[in-house]
Each structure stands twice: as C-alpha cells, then as structure tokens.
Amino acid sequence: MAVILNIETSTNVCSVALTAEGMILCHFEDFEGRNHAALLSGYIKRCLDWLREHQMRLEAVAVSLGPGSYTGLRIGLSEAKGLAFALDIPLIGVDTLQLMAVHVMFECDVESDTLFVPMIDARRMEVYTAVYDMALEELVQPRPLILEADSYSDVAPGRPMLLFGNGSDKARTLITRPDITFVPDVVPLATDMTALADRAFNASQFLDLAYSVPRYLKDFQATKPKSMI
C-alpha cells in the first residue's frame, strides 16, 4: 500500500491524515470552525516532518473534492495540487459523500440491504446528498436536494436507510418513516479517506493537476455581508 497524505476541508472541520497499508500514521483535526486557511499548511508540514523522521517517502496526495463549502474545497484542492506538483507525485480525488458513507459502513452494525444517505448542509432546507448501497453503487447520484417530507420515499421502498451528516439535522423534523434511522455526529474526516484513496491509487485513478476542480454540484451564490451596526 502507498503512503498517502489525505486532506479534507469540505465542511467546517479541517483535517489531515497520513496513511499507509490501511493504517493511520498520524492525523490532525480542528473542529472549531472554518480555520482551514490558517491551519491546513501547518498540519501538512507536521505530516511531512513525521515522514522525514521515520525516513519514509510520500507517494501520493488525496483530497476530498466535495460537495461542500466552496471556500474550504478551494483551499484543500489548492494545497493538494501544490504539494503533488512540488513532489512530482500523483493527486487523488475522493468524493466527500462517499467517504462519509464508508465511515458509517465501518462504524455501524448494518444489514446487507442497508442504504447509506450522506447529507451535507447547504442553504436553508437544502442539502448535498446521494444514496449508496454496501458496494458504494449509486442509487441516487450526488445532487443538491431541497428536503421535503417524502424525500427518498421513491428510492428502493422498504429497504433500511441510514441518514447522516450535518445536513441530516434538518431532515429529522421532516422525515419520520420507520425505514429511516439517523446516525449522529458524522462529519467528513481525512482519516476516513484511507480505503477510497488506496483503491484509487491501486487503480491509477489520478487527477489532472492542471484541470481538476472541486465538485461543487451547484454554482456559487454570494451573500450580502451582515451589517456591523
């Protein structure tokens, strides 16, 4: 297995993890808010220092591509591109919704027909979401969705669904069906990127350093700054 530096900045959590052979060598996280620009470079440096101390060589950089925060995704991808270019190593893109699903698969006791529904908070009653089965096959492709009481009701009716992510808090007040269970406290983290990054590396599925962009899913919408008076 390759030595990979994983970067995740799609939400208000900033995290970096250094992994090899399915193991986490070191990792750093900040849950205090959108401090990505201030913290990310330092976390990366600490991981590179760890490699030098242990006389190991970095073989690839993996970055969470979104969907999620426009600013966070740009910061993460820019840092990942710069490092991959400077070290002449491959760049791997990991889907943020998939890595959340992988976390729940590994952490929860689930039945084989369970469906996984990651939800990242967007504006108002909107979320970024998708639906995956145990093989990470997409029953619903990643998309923005305005939540309603019958959301997901037409997706494989009767199969158990796990809803999770910071967008699922908005769904709790709307969706109350017996086939749905909410999994609390699931956020995208670099430590959960290991399996997907390793799979991409082994398949030589690398991003183009010049043309790769985040997966925003919808256009950026600027907001009016709040009055300071």
Disulfide bonds with the S-S distance in Angstrom:
none
